[in-house]
Amino acid sequence: MRENKPDVPLHIAIIMDGNGRWARKRNLPRVMGHREGAKRAKEIVKNVGELGIKYLTLYTFSTENWKRSLDEVSFLMKLFIKTAKEQLNDLIANNVRVRIIGEQQKLPKDVLNVIRRIEEKTEFNTGLNLILAVNYGGREEIVQGVKKIIKRIKNNELEEKDINSENFSQYLYIKDIPDPDLVIRTSGEIRISNFLLWQIAYSEFYFTDILWPDFDKGELLKALSVYNSRDRKFGNV
């Protein structure tokens, strides 16, 4: 165990939920909750890196989020661009590598430009791997993986007998990231919301009533304490 640090998982994934409710409780516009949520994400990235965790996946924008009002979606896109630009130098300085998962071709051009820039500028960093799920849906990721397999079979590059649960992950958005050890969801909701459906088969789950803008380092350490109290059997006795 690291001195003054808990034993940490290799990969944490977080469903950052509760921005709107945080704002409503304070009689503020929903966008203020999103602003505070972005600040919290910055702090948690720093905390996770300091703890020595190697992978952090944040559910930033889901495929279902397009159903929100045009004003809110527009604000979220602009907030993503603004935050990415502001944090790029810090990410580079802190040796963080950023990768994006999701259906990128469906995103606005200015968002795509920022994504490409931040991935390119951090590509060779060797510290924390920060994976941002942007326009991401777990079902769609699996469907896209199946399409890749079908294409390879049609091109005589792959045989059906060679497809199994061990190698299927090679056809997902990013093939070299280990499955999450711990999935955290804030705000009191107890559901997956189409997040990493293939990858979380044996993940531990931690649900908390804390709204995302209030999820600080202390709450992160609570989640890690609960994680460390569990006996992960992976189907064994």
Long-range contacts (C-beta under 8 A, 24 or more apart in sequence): 2-52, 5-51, 5-52, 6-51, 6-221, 6-224, 6-225, 6-228, 7-224, 7-228, 8-51, 8-52, 8-53, 8-224, 9-53, 9-180, 9-181, 9-182, 9-224, 9-227, 10-53, 10-54, 10-55, 10-178, 10-181, 11-53, 11-54, 11-55, 11-56, 11-57, 11-177, 11-178, 11-179, 11-180, 11-181, 11-182, 12-48, 12-53, 12-55, 12-56, 12-57, 12-180, 12-181, 12-182, 12-183, 12-184, 13-56, 13-57, 13-58, 13-59, 13-180, 13-182, 13-183, 13-184, 13-195, 13-196, 13-199, 13-200, 13-203, 14-44, 14-56, 14-57, 14-58, 14-59, 14-183, 14-184, 14-185, 14-186, 15-59, 15-183, 15-184, 15-185, 15-186, 15-192, 15-193, 15-195, 16-40, 16-41, 16-58, 16-59, 16-60, 16-186, 16-212, 16-215, 17-185, 17-186, 17-187, 17-189, 17-193, 17-211, 17-212, 18-186, 18-187, 18-188, 18-210, 18-211, 18-212, 18-213, 19-211, 19-212, 19-213, 21-187, 21-211, 22-211, 22-212, 22-213, 22-214, 25-211, 30-72, 31-72, 31-75, 31-79, 33-213, 34-75, 34-76, 34-79, 35-79, 36-213, 37-212, 37-213, 38-79, 38-83, 39-213, 40-212, 40-213, 40-214, 40-215, 40-216, 41-83, 42-83, 42-87, 43-216, 43-217, 44-215, 44-217, 44-220, 45-96, 45-128, 45-130, 46-94, 47-217, 47-220, 48-128, 48-220, 49-94, 49-96, 49-127, 49-128, 51-224, 53-128, 54-128, 54-129, 55-128, 55-129, 55-131, 55-177, 55-178, 55-180, 56-128, 56-129, 56-130, 56-131, 57-101, 57-131, 57-132, 57-133, 57-177, 57-180, 57-196, 58-130, 58-131, 58-132, 58-133, 59-133, 59-136, 59-193, 59-195, 60-132, 60-133, 60-134, 60-136, 61-102, 61-133, 61-134, 61-135, 61-136, 62-133, 62-135, 62-136, 62-137, 62-193, 62-194, 62-195, 63-102, 63-103, 63-135, 63-136, 63-137, 63-140, 63-194, 64-137, 64-193, 64-194, 66-135, 77-107, 77-108, 77-110, 77-111, 80-111, 80-114, 80-134, 81-110, 81-111, 81-114, 84-114, 84-115, 84-117, 84-118, 85-114, 88-117, 88-118, 88-121, 88-122, 91-118, 91-122, 91-125, 91-130, 92-121, 92-122, 92-125, 94-127, 94-128, 95-125, 95-126, 95-127, 95-128, 96-122, 96-125, 96-127, 96-128, 96-129, 96-130, 97-122, 97-123, 97-124, 97-125, 97-126, 97-127, 97-128, 97-129, 97-130, 98-122, 98-130, 98-131, 98-132, 99-129, 99-130, 99-131, 99-132, 99-174, 99-177, 100-131, 100-132, 100-133, 100-134, 101-131, 101-132, 101-133, 101-134, 101-136, 101-141, 101-173, 101-174, 102-133, 102-134, 102-135, 102-136, 102-137, 102-173, 103-135, 103-136, 103-137, 103-140, 103-144, 104-134, 104-135, 106-135, 107-134, 107-135, 129-177, 131-174, 131-177, 133-195, 133-196, 136-195, 137-194, 138-192, 138-194, 138-195, 138-196, 138-197, 138-198, 139-194, 139-197, 141-172, 141-173, 141-197, 141-198, 142-172, 142-197, 142-198, 144-171, 144-172, 144-173, 145-171, 145-172, 145-198, 146-171, 168-198, 169-198, 169-199, 172-198, 172-199, 179-203, 181-227, 181-232, 182-206, 182-223, 182-224, 182-227, 184-208, 184-223, 186-210, 186-211, 186-212, 186-215, 187-211, 187-212, 202-232, 202-234, 202-235, 204-230, 204-232
